[in-house]
Amino acid sequence: MKNLSLLYVLMLLLTFGCVKKNKENQAKVVSEKDKTIIVKGSTTVDPLMEKLVENFVVNNKNLKVMVTSSGSMEGFRSLLHDSADIAMSSNKISPEMRADFRIRNKEFVEYLLAGDALVFIVNVNNAVKNLTQNELVGIFTGKIVNWKQLGGEDLPIKLFSRDTKSGTYSFFKEMILNQVELSKSAFILKSNEEVLLKVGQEKGAIAYTNFSTLDYSVDPINLCFDDLKTNYIAPRVETVNNMTYKYNRGLYLYYQPEKYQKIKPLIDMIHADSTQKLIGKFGFIPVNTKLMMK
């Protein structure tokens, strides 16, 4: 009988110990989660965010920041379903996504991170470097199918576009196509890196990408915004900043109000003047420029 009582006490102690250990492990998981800021979304914003996070963690060693790029739409969905603290987007939130937040009685805060511009690019061996807005629409809707129609050589036009999950695509469809359907002949790519690679390889290619990602593997198109064909604007730092190049846009972060205290150290760092200078050095447009203050 005495042995049974002793066995019973030992079992109680073991059970208590397991419960206590389980609670400690759960508390540890919660603590780690509170110390990790999860950022998801735009492939355009991702390179900038990664660089900003590198600077952030140097002075905030008690916080971790995980950045994942999967497209602006996926970022919004992650925010909506509480699998991200911050959503990155290369375009403003759509009316449809706003409605999804309302249906679930969830609020969000929009934070302007930086500015960028949409640029059109061709292969360096393509002689056509100037286009009007109407010509762009004709190309991407499939009405203009050969470069000879634009004064170039007899060469089929090969279209490349970003996928529909991309905020860059949403901006392109809204600003250029005016919601008209993209040509079904367009090849769909998932990242700006793929866009640059394909246009660099294909002589007849045309695509769009971000001003901040431009390199010497492709040539940017000079655009005429009034169709008079007298004043073509090259996408350069000065023309984007002074807004003579028209296809500029904001890059945004979105978060839920209840997450503010958790992400406040990161937002404060981004808002600092020193960070805004870094944003300019990285090829993006700081929020204190004329473009971002309009």
C-alpha positions in Angstrom: 0.0 0.0 0.0 2.9 2.3 0.9 4.5 1.6 -2.4 1.3 2.4 -4.3 1.1 5.7 -2.5 4.7 6.5 -3.3 4.0 5.6 -7.0 1.0 7.9 -7.0 3.0 10.8 -5.7 5.7 10.3 -8.3 3.2 10.2 -11.0 1.7 13.5 -9.8 5.2 15.1 -9.7 5.9 13.9 -13.2 2.6 15.2 -14.5 3.1 18.6 -12.8 6.6 18.8 -14.3 5.4 18.0 -17.8 2.6 20.6 -17.6 4.9 23.2 -16.2 7.5 22.4 -19.0 4.8 22.6 -21.7 3.6 26.0 -20.4 7.2 27.2 -20.3 7.6 26.1 -24.0 4.4 27.8 -25.0 5.5 31.0 -23.3 8.8 30.8 -25.1 7.1 30.4 -28.5 4.8 33.4 -27.7 7.8 35.4 -26.6 9.8 34.5 -29.8 6.7 35.4 -31.9 6.5 38.8 -30.2 10.1 39.4 -31.0 9.8 38.5 -34.7 8.3 41.0 -37.2 7.0 39.1 -40.2 6.9 41.1 -43.5 5.4 39.7 -46.7 4.4 40.9 -50.1 5.7 42.9 -53.1 8.7 41.6 -55.0 9.4 45.3 -55.9 9.5 46.5 -52.3 11.4 43.4 -51.1 14.9 44.5 -52.2 14.5 47.8 -50.5 13.0 46.3 -47.4 15.8 43.8 -47.1 18.4 46.6 -47.1 16.5 48.6 -44.6 16.1 45.6 -42.3 19.9 45.0 -42.5 20.4 48.4 -41.0 17.6 48.0 -38.5 18.8 44.8 -36.9 22.3 46.3 -36.2 20.8 48.5 -33.6 17.8 46.3 -32.6 19.4 43.0 -31.8 16.4 41.9 -29.6 14.1 41.9 -32.6 14.1 39.7 -35.7 12.6 40.7 -39.0 11.6 38.1 -41.6 11.0 39.4 -45.1 9.3 37.2 -47.8 8.4 38.3 -51.3 5.4 36.6 -53.0 3.6 39.5 -54.7 1.5 42.4 -53.4 -1.7 40.5 -53.4 -0.2 37.6 -51.3 1.0 40.2 -48.9 -2.5 41.6 -48.4 -3.9 38.1 -47.9 -1.2 37.3 -45.3 -2.1 40.5 -43.4 -5.8 39.7 -43.6 -5.3 36.2 -42.3 -2.8 37.2 -39.6 0.2 35.4 -41.0 2.1 38.7 -41.5 2.6 41.8 -39.4 3.3 44.0 -42.4 2.3 43.7 -46.0 4.5 45.3 -48.7 2.8 46.6 -51.8 3.9 48.3 -55.0 0.4 49.8 -55.5 -2.4 51.1 -53.3 -4.7 48.5 -51.9 -7.5 47.5 -54.3 -11.2 48.2 -53.7 -11.8 44.4 -53.7 -9.2 43.9 -51.0 -10.6 46.8 -49.0 -13.9 45.0 -49.1 -12.4 41.8 -47.8 -11.0 43.6 -44.8 -14.4 45.2 -44.1 -16.2 41.9 -44.3 -13.9 40.5 -41.6 -14.2 43.7 -39.5 -10.5 44.3 -39.8 -8.8 47.7 -40.1 -5.5 48.5 -41.7 -3.0 51.4 -41.7 -1.4 52.6 -45.0 2.2 53.8 -44.7 4.0 55.4 -47.6 7.5 53.9 -47.7 9.1 55.4 -50.8 8.5 56.2 -54.5 9.3 54.5 -57.7 8.4 54.7 -61.4 7.2 52.3 -64.0 9.5 52.1 -67.0 9.3 50.3 -70.3 12.3 48.5 -71.6 13.6 47.0 -74.9 16.6 45.0 -76.0 19.7 47.1 -76.5 19.9 46.1 -80.2 16.4 47.3 -80.9 16.5 50.6 -82.8 13.1 51.8 -81.5 13.8 53.9 -78.3 10.9 56.4 -78.4 7.2 55.6 -78.0 3.9 57.5 -77.3 1.3 56.4 -74.7 -1.0 55.3 -77.5 1.7 53.2 -79.1 2.3 51.5 -75.8 -1.3 50.7 -75.5 -1.3 49.4 -79.1 1.6 47.1 -78.3 0.4 45.6 -75.1 -3.2 45.1 -76.4 -1.9 43.3 -79.5 -2.8 45.9 -82.1 0.8 46.6 -83.0 2.6 43.3 -83.5 5.8 44.2 -85.5 8.5 46.7 -84.8 8.4 47.9 -88.5 5.0 49.4 -87.6 6.9 51.8 -85.3 9.8 52.6 -87.7 12.0 49.6 -86.6 13.1 46.5 -88.4 10.8 43.8 -89.6 10.7 41.9 -86.3 7.8 40.4 -84.4 7.2 42.1 -81.0 7.5 39.8 -78.1 5.6 40.9 -75.0 6.5 40.2 -71.4 4.4 41.1 -68.5 4.3 40.6 -64.7 1.8 38.2 -63.2 -1.6 39.3 -61.9 -0.5 38.9 -58.2 2.0 41.7 -58.7 1.3 45.3 -57.7 3.4 46.4 -60.6 1.0 44.6 -63.0 -2.0 46.3 -61.2 -0.4 49.7 -61.7 0.4 48.9 -65.3 -3.1 47.8 -66.1 -4.6 50.9 -64.4 -2.3 53.5 -65.8 -1.4 52.2 -69.2 -4.1 49.8 -70.3 -6.9 51.7 -68.5 -8.3 48.3 -67.5 -8.3 47.0 -71.1 -7.2 43.4 -71.3 -3.5 42.6 -71.9 -2.8 40.8 -75.2 -3.0 37.0 -74.8 0.3 36.7 -76.6 2.2 38.2 -73.6 4.5 35.9 -71.6 4.0 36.2 -67.9 6.9 36.5 -65.5 7.0 36.5 -61.7 9.9 38.9 -60.9 11.7 42.0 -62.2 14.9 39.9 -62.4 13.2 37.6 -64.9 11.9 40.6 -66.9 15.4 42.1 -67.3 16.9 38.7 -68.2 14.3 37.9 -70.9 14.4 41.4 -72.5 18.2 41.3 -72.5 18.1 38.0 -74.4 15.3 38.7 -76.9 15.9 41.3 -79.6 12.1 41.8 -80.3 11.2 42.0 -76.6 9.4 44.8 -74.7 8.3 44.8 -71.1 7.9 47.0 -68.1 9.8 47.1 -64.8 10.6 49.4 -62.0 12.9 52.4 -62.3 14.9 51.2 -59.3 15.8 47.9 -61.0 17.1 49.3 -64.3 20.6 48.2 -65.4 22.7 48.3 -68.5 21.5 45.0 -69.8 18.4 46.7 -71.3 17.4 50.1 -72.7 14.6 52.2 -71.2 12.0 53.7 -73.6 11.7 57.5 -73.8 8.0 58.4 -73.7 5.9 61.1 -75.2 3.0 61.8 -73.0 1.0 64.1 -75.3 1.2 62.0 -78.6 2.6 65.0 -80.5 5.9 63.2 -80.9 7.9 66.3 -80.1 8.9 65.9 -76.5 10.1 62.4 -75.4 10.9 62.1 -71.7 13.7 59.7 -70.6 13.1 58.0 -67.3 16.0 59.5 -65.2 16.4 60.4 -61.6 15.7 64.1 -62.3 12.6 63.5 -64.6 11.1 61.1 -62.1 11.7 63.4 -59.1 10.3 66.5 -60.9 7.4 64.5 -62.2 8.0 65.3 -65.9 8.1 61.5 -66.3 4.5 60.6 -65.5 4.4 57.0 -64.5 5.5 57.4 -60.9 3.9 55.7 -58.0 4.2 55.0 -54.3 5.5 51.9 -52.5 3.5 51.1 -49.4 3.5 49.2 -46.1 0.2 48.1 -44.6 -0.4 46.9 -41.0 -3.2 46.4 -38.6 -3.5 49.0 -35.8 -3.2 46.5 -33.0 0.2 45.5 -34.3 1.6 49.0 -34.1 3.4 48.7 -30.8 5.2 45.6 -32.0 6.4 47.1 -35.3 6.9 50.7 -34.0 10.7 50.4 -33.7 10.9 49.4 -37.4 8.5 52.1 -38.5 10.4 54.8 -36.5 13.7 53.7 -38.1 12.1 53.9 -41.6 10.7 57.4 -40.9 14.1 58.8 -39.8 15.8 61.3 -42.1 18.9 59.2 -42.2 16.9 56.2 -43.6 15.2 58.5 -46.2 18.7 59.4 -47.5 19.5 55.7 -47.7 16.3 55.1 -49.7 17.5 57.7 -52.3 20.9 56.0 -52.5 19.2 52.6 -53.2 17.6 54.1 -56.3 14.1 54.7 -54.8 12.5 58.1 -54.2 12.4 59.4 -50.6 9.0 60.4 -49.2 10.3 64.0 -48.7 10.6 64.7 -52.4 8.0 66.7 -54.5 6.7 63.4 -56.0 5.8 62.0 -52.6 4.4 65.2 -51.2 1.9 65.9 -54.0 
